Amino acid sequence: MFDYTQPLAAQALVVVEKLQQAGFIAFLAGGCVRDAMLGRVPKDFDVATDATPDAVRDLFGRRRTLAFGASFGVIGVLDNALTPTEVATFRSDGGYSDGRRPDSIRFGSAEQDALR
């Protein structure tokens, strides 16, 4: 599965644990899960959570977070690794008039996010 001693994996697990300890739902998500299921070494690790972007920034601190995708619910959390762990808030999307980005989002549940 994962080599948890790899810096990016270890950092992502710290993010998940800290979110869970604060009372939020948090899971590893995205390509790292797919890669692990296919027996590949993940190149990056993403986290999905019910914490809003503001809650993520409050929990980890503004100096250790990057709001590079906050309008879509994505915050980068910096730790010991050079690459931030992307933390995405569960959401549901509105329409896609440009075929690429949702016209609107609404924060929601893990179930709603999975339906996207």
Phi and psi in degrees as GROMACS dihedral restraints (atoms count N, CA, C in turn):
[ dihedral_restraints ]
;  ai    aj    ak    al  type     phi  dphi    fc
    3     4     5     6     1  -102.6    20    10
    4     5     6     7     1   147.8    20    10
    6     7     8     9     1   -91.4    20    10
    7     8     9    10     1    98.5    20    10
    9    10    11    12     1   -70.3    20    10
   10    11    12    13     1    -8.3    20    10
   12    13    14    15     1   -85.7    20    10
   13    14    15    16     1   -14.4    20    10
   15    16    17    18     1   -61.0    20    10
   16    17    18    19     1   133.8    20    10
   18    19    20    21     1   -53.1    20    10
   19    20    21    22     1   -42.4    20    10
   21    22    23    24     1   -67.7    20    10
   22    23    24    25     1   -38.9    20    10
   24    25    26    27     1   -67.0    20    10
   25    26    27    28     1   -45.1    20    10
   27    28    29    30     1   -61.1    20    10
   28    29    30    31     1   -41.6    20    10
   30    31    32    33     1   -63.0    20    10
   31    32    33    34     1   -44.0    20    10
   33    34    35    36     1   -62.6    20    10
   34    35    36    37     1   -39.6    20    10
   36    37    38    39     1   -65.8    20    10
   37    38    39    40     1   -36.6    20    10
   39    40    41    42     1   -62.4    20    10
   40    41    42    43     1   -41.9    20    10
   42    43    44    45     1   -62.0    20    10
   43    44    45    46     1   -47.8    20    10
   45    46    47    48     1   -59.4    20    10
   46    47    48    49     1   -48.2    20    10
   48    49    50    51     1   -62.2    20    10
   49    50    51    52     1   -42.8    20    10
   51    52    53    54     1   -65.5    20    10
   52    53    54    55     1   -41.3    20    10
   54    55    56    57     1   -62.2    20    10
   55    56    57    58     1   -45.0    20    10
   57    58    59    60     1   -64.4    20    10
   58    59    60    61     1   -40.7    20    10
   60    61    62    63     1   -63.9    20    10
   61    62    63    64     1   -26.8    20    10
   63    64    65    66     1   -84.7    20    10
   64    65    66    67     1     1.0    20    10
   66    67    68    69     1    96.8    20    10
   67    68    69    70     1     8.2    20    10
   69    70    71    72     1   -95.6    20    10
   70    71    72    73     1   159.1    20    10
   72    73    74    75     1   -84.0    20    10
   73    74    75    76     1   136.6    20    10
   75    76    77    78     1  -153.4    20    10
   76    77    78    79     1   135.9    20    10
   78    79    80    81     1  -136.8    20    10
   79    80    81    82     1   152.9    20    10
   81    82    83    84     1   -69.5    20    10
   82    83    84    85     1   144.0    20    10
   84    85    86    87     1  -148.4    20    10
   85    86    87    88     1   167.3    20    10
   87    88    89    90     1    79.7    20    10
   88    89    90    91     1  -144.3    20    10
   90    91    92    93     1   -60.9    20    10
   91    92    93    94     1   -31.1    20    10
   93    94    95    96     1   -65.9    20    10
   94    95    96    97     1   -35.9    20    10
   96    97    98    99     1   -70.3    20    10
   97    98    99   100     1   -45.8    20    10
   99   100   101   102     1   -58.1    20    10
  100   101   102   103     1   -48.9    20    10
  102   103   104   105     1   -60.7    20    10
  103   104   105   106     1   -43.5    20    10
  105   106   107   108     1   -62.1    20    10
  106   107   108   109     1   -39.9    20    10
  108   109   110   111     1   -67.4    20    10
  109   110   111   112     1   -27.3    20    10
  111   112   113   114     1   -91.8    20    10
  112   113   114   115     1     2.9    20    10
  114   115   116   117     1    78.0    20    10
  115   116   117   118     1    16.9    20    10
  117   118   119   120     1   -96.5    20    10
  118   119   120   121     1   158.6    20    10
  120   121   122   123     1   -84.7    20    10
  121   122   123   124     1   119.7    20    10
  123   124   125   126     1   -63.1    20    10
  124   125   126   127     1   143.3    20    10
  126   127   128   129     1   -89.8    20    10
  127   128   129   130     1   -24.8    20    10
  129   130   131   132     1  -151.6    20    10
  130   131   132   133     1   167.5    20    10
  132   133   134   135     1  -131.5    20    10
  133   134   135   136     1   126.0    20    10
  135   136   137   138     1  -113.7    20    10
  136   137   138   139     1   154.0    20    10
  138   139   140   141     1  -123.7    20    10
  139   140   141   142     1   137.6    20    10
  141   142   143   144     1  -113.3    20    10
  142   143   144   145     1   140.6    20    10
  144   145   146   147     1  -151.9    20    10
  145   146   147   148     1   164.1    20    10
  147   148   149   150     1   -92.0    20    10
  148   149   150   151     1    -2.0    20    10
  150   151   152   153     1   -70.6    20    10
  151   152   153   154     1   134.0    20    10
  153   154   155   156     1   -70.2    20    10
  154   155   156   157     1   162.8    20    10
  156   157   158   159     1   -54.9    20    10
  157   158   159   160     1   -40.7    20    10
  159   160   161   162     1   -63.8    20    10
  160   161   162   163     1   -39.4    20    10
  162   163   164   165     1   -66.1    20    10
  163   164   165   166     1   -38.3    20    10
  165   166   167   168     1   -63.2    20    10
  166   167   168   169     1   -45.6    20    10
  168   169   170   171     1   -66.3    20    10
  169   170   171   172     1   -36.7    20    10
  171   172   173   174     1   -66.0    20    10
  172   173   174   175     1   -41.3    20    10
  174   175   176   177     1   -68.9    20    10
  175   176   177   178     1   -43.1    20    10
  177   178   179   180     1   -95.8    20    10
  178   179   180   181     1   -12.4    20    10
  180   181   182   183     1    92.3    20    10
  181   182   183   184     1   142.1    20    10
  183   184   185   186     1   -64.8    20    10
  184   185   186   187     1   -30.1    20    10
  186   187   188   189     1   -74.9    20    10
  187   188   189   190     1   -18.6    20    10
  189   190   191   192     1  -108.1    20    10
  190   191   192   193     1    13.9    20    10
  192   193   194   195     1  -132.2    20    10
  193   194   195   196     1   152.1    20    10
  195   196   197   198     1  -123.5    20    10
  196   197   198   199     1   126.0    20    10
  198   199   200   201     1   -92.7    20    10
  199   200   201   202     1    53.6    20    10
  201   202   203   204     1   -76.5    20    10
  202   203   204   205     1   -15.4    20    10
  204   205   206   207     1  -140.6    20    10
  205   206   207   208     1    31.6    20    10
  207   208   209   210     1   -59.0    20    10
  208   209   210   211     1   -33.8    20    10
  210   211   212   213     1   -66.2    20    10
  211   212   213   214     1   -19.6    20    10
  213   214   215   216     1  -107.9    20    10
  214   215   216   217     1     9.1    20    10
  216   217   218   219     1    86.3    20    10
  217   218   219   220     1    20.9    20    10
  219   220   221   222     1  -116.1    20    10
  220   221   222   223     1   127.3    20    10
  222   223   224   225     1  -125.5    20    10
  223   224   225   226     1   137.9    20    10
  225   226   227   228     1   -92.2    20    10
  226   227   228   229     1   131.8    20    10
  228   229   230   231     1  -110.0    20    10
  229   230   231   232     1   124.0    20    10
  231   232   233   234     1   -96.2    20    10
  232   233   234   235     1   142.1    20    10
  234   235   236   237     1  -144.6    20    10
  235   236   237   238     1  -133.9    20    10
  237   238   239   240     1   -75.0    20    10
  238   239   240   241     1   -29.7    20    10
  240   241   242   243     1   -77.6    20    10
  241   242   243   244     1   154.5    20    10
  243   244   245   246     1   -74.7    20    10
  244   245   246   247     1   -26.0    20    10
  246   247   248   249     1   -93.0    20    10
  247   248   249   250     1   128.4    20    10
  249   250   251   252     1   -70.2    20    10
  250   251   252   253     1   150.4    20    10
  252   253   254   255     1   -84.5    20    10
  253   254   255   256     1   123.7    20    10
  255   256   257   258     1   -80.9    20    10
  256   257   258   259     1   126.9    20    10
  258   259   260   261     1  -115.2    20    10
  259   260   261   262     1   115.8    20    10
  261   262   263   264     1  -111.3    20    10
  262   263   264   265     1   132.1    20    10
  264   265   266   267     1   -77.6    20    10
  265   266   267   268     1   135.9    20    10
  267   268   269   270     1   -52.8    20    10
  268   269   270   271     1   137.9    20    10
  270   271   272   273     1  -153.6    20    10
  271   272   273   274     1   167.7    20    10
  273   274   275   276     1  -123.0    20    10
  274   275   276   277     1   147.4    20    10
  276   277   278   279     1  -105.0    20    10
  277   278   279   280     1   150.5    20    10
  279   280   281   282     1   -82.2    20    10
  280   281   282   283     1  -158.5    20    10
  282   283   284   285     1   -68.3    20    10
  283   284   285   286     1   167.0    20    10
  285   286   287   288     1  -121.3    20    10
  286   287   288   289     1    80.9    20    10
  288   289   290   291     1   -68.0    20    10
  289   290   291   292     1   -26.4    20    10
  291   292   293   294     1   -96.8    20    10
  292   293   294   295     1     1.1    20    10
  294   295   296   297     1    75.4    20    10
  295   296   297   298     1     0.4    20    10
  297   298   299   300     1  -126.4    20    10
  298   299   300   301     1   -45.7    20    10
  300   301   302   303     1  -120.6    20    10
  301   302   303   304     1   143.4    20    10
  303   304   305   306     1   -68.7    20    10
  304   305   306   307     1   143.8    20    10
  306   307   308   309     1   -68.8    20    10
  307   308   309   310     1   -28.6    20    10
  309   310   311   312     1  -154.8    20    10
  310   311   312   313     1   157.8    20    10
  312   313   314   315     1  -131.5    20    10
  313   314   315   316     1   159.8    20    10
  315   316   317   318     1  -139.0    20    10
  316   317   318   319     1   126.2    20    10
  318   319   320   321     1   -66.2    20    10
  319   320   321   322     1   141.1    20    10
  321   322   323   324     1  -150.9    20    10
  322   323   324   325     1  -145.0    20    10
  324   325   326   327     1  -102.6    20    10
  325   326   327   328     1   169.9    20    10
  327   328   329   330     1   -60.2    20    10
  328   329   330   331     1   -37.6    20    10
  330   331   332   333     1   -63.7    20    10
  331   332   333   334     1   -45.1    20    10
  333   334   335   336     1   -63.7    20    10
  334   335   336   337     1   -40.5    20    10
  336   337   338   339     1   -63.6    20    10
  337   338   339   340     1   -41.7    20    10
  339   340   341   342     1   -65.0    20    10
  340   341   342   343     1   -26.3    20    10
  342   343   344   345     1   -77.0    20    10
  343   344   345   346     1   -14.0    20    10
